[in-house]
């Protein structure tokens, strides 16, 4: 696991050069920001879970102007075919990994297909089961009232 840290305005050019190397996972943070401080444990956990990735941590003053960072903390997964961006406080490494799509390959995996299949079954069950329950409940409510009106 390689981690590069850039702090201070003097490191802006070095950070820009480091960001040219892809793939990498980047954290843009601000010293003293409560959201960045709350995000730190999840970021450390993510670094432990993905030791094969290269991580770059860039402080707000060292952030290159052309990166388009509008708020802190901002995390980016820079790949050859583009980048995935997420902002705001995250509470777990899994949440960050899901937002940045770490470990996901193109195409449909067996796990995703299984999820879709069970989701469809649950949806059908809810849709049809609810309709049957609704009709039978209405019949139960309507019949006693009809009987009471006749007598």
N, C-alpha and C positions, 0 to 999 in steps of 0.2 A: 504494500500500500504506500503510494507516494502522495504526500501532502505538501503543497506549496502555499505559503502565506505571504500576502503582500499588505503591508500596513504603512500608511503615510503617503503624502502627495508625491514624494520623490520616487515611489515605486510604480507610478502610473504606466510608464513605458515598459517596464519589466512585466507588469501584469498583462498588458496588451499583447506582448510577445508570447507569453505563456498561454493565453487564450486561443492563439492560432493553432496550437496542437490539439488535435481531436482524436479520439473521443475523450471527454473529461466531464467531470461534474463540478459545478462552480457554485459557491455560496458568496453572495454579496451581503455584507452585514455592516452595522454601524455600532461603534463602541458606545455603550451606555443605553442602547435601545432596549426597552423591556421585552419586546417581542423577540428580538434577536437572542437575548439571554435565555428566554424560555425555550427557544428553538434549539439551543446548543446541545442538550442531551440527546435529542433525536438525531441530530447531525452526527454526533460522535458514534451513536449506535449504527447509523447507516455506513459510516466508514469501516466499522468492524465487520459488518455483514457483507460488504463488497470490497475485499482487499485487492482484487484484480484491477479495479478502476483507479484512475488518477483523479485526485481531489485538489481543488484550488479554492482557497479562502481569500477573498479580497475585501478589504475594509473600504468604507464609503469614500474616503479621500483618494484612494488608489484606483477607484473604479474608472475605467476608460469611458469617455463621453459617448462613444459610438455603440455602447452596449445596450442602451435604452432601458436602464434600470430606473424605475419611477418610485419604488418604495423598498423598504428593508424589513425583514430579510427577503431576498429573492434568490431562488435556486434555479440553475439551468443545467440541463443535460445536453451538452454539445456533441453532436454526431456528425459523420460525414455527409449525411443526407438532410441535415437541418438541426433544429434544436427544440427541446421541450422546456417550457418555463412554468414555474409555479411561484407564487408569492404568499407571504403571510406566515403566521405561526403554525407549525405542525407539531403534533403531540407524539408521534412515533415514527420510527424509521420506515415502517411499512407504508404509512401515509405518504411520506416523501417519495418512496420508491414507486408507489402506484401513480402518483401525480407525474413523476418524471418518466414513467414507463421503463424502469430499469428491469432488465431480465426478460422482457417480453420480446418475442421474435415475431416477425411478420407471418401472416397466415393464421389459420385457426388451429389452436392446440387442442389436444384431447380434453383437457380440463375445461376450456371454454365451451366446447361443444356439449360436454356433459352438463354444464351450468345452464346453457340455453335450453337443453332438452327438459331438465327438471323445472325450469322456469315456465316453459310452455305448459307442462302438466299441471303445475300449481295454478296457473291462470285459468285453464279449462275447468279445473275442479272448482275454483272459486266462482267462475262465471255461471256454470251450469248448476252447481250445488246451491248457490244463492237463489237462483231463479226457482228451483224446485222448492226450496224452503219457503220462499216468499209466497208461492202459489198455495202450498199446503197450509201455511199460516193464515192466509186470507180465507181459505175455505173453513178453517176451524173457527175463525172469528165471525164469519157470515152466517153459518148454519145455526148456532145457538140463538142468534138474534131473530132469525126467521121463525124458529120454533116458538120463541117467547111471544111473538106478535100474534100468532094464530090462537093462542090460548088466552 
